[in-house]
Amino acid sequence: MENTAEKFADTVGRKKIADAVGVGLTAVSNCVVRGRFSSAWHEACRQLATSAGVDCPPELFGQKGIPQTPEGAE
């Protein structure tokens, strides 16, 4: 299943995200509508995700993830 900003916010909690990064709920909702969060929020959200036991992919913050090398490729 694709990990989206909306799924992440709903799982972790929009209020928890807002409190952790020092913004209002409207700012979090605006990011959900855009489909990504501010890159400045990544570390705080990563910590929330760890506590919630969910992934926090960098792509949700406009960052590139580590490319996956196909098996057997050199």
N, C-alpha and C positions, 0 to 999 in steps of 0.2 A: 504494500500500500504506500502511496506517495505521501511524504511528510510535508504538509503545507503549514503556512503561517497560522491559518485558522485552527487546524488540528492541534498545533503546538500550543497556541494560546488557550484553547479550550481545555487541554490536558493539564497544563501547568497552572493555569489560572491567570486571567487578565489582570486582576487586582494585584496578585503577587508580582507579576511582571512590572506593572506600573510602580508599585512600591519599591521594588528592587532597583529600578533605573531612575527613579525620581521624576516621573511624569504622571499625568492624569490618565484616566481610563480612555478618554477620547483619543489621546495620542496612540495608545496601544491598538484601539479599534481602527484608526486610520492606517496603521501599518498592516493590520490583518487584511483590510480592503485592498491595499497595494500588493499584498502577497509577500512582503518581506519586512524585516525589522531593521532598525538602524544598526550599522556595524558597531557602533559604540556600545550597544546593548549586549553584544555577544557573550562576554565573560559573565555578566550577571545572569543572563538567561541560561548559560551552560551550567552554572551552579544550581539554579532552580531545577533544571532538567535532571541533573545528577540526583538531586534529592527526591525527585518524582519518579526516577527510574525510566526516563525516556531519552531518546536521542535528541541532539541539538545540532543538526547539520549546519555547517557554515554557509551553505547556499541560502538559508533563510535570512541571512544577514548581508547578502550581496557579495559574499566572499566565495572564492573557488575552493572546492574540496580537493583532497588528494586524489589524483587520477588513479583509477583502478587498472592495473596491468592485466590484460587477459592471460589466463593460465597458459603456460607454455611459451609466452612471448619473452623475448630477451631485450 
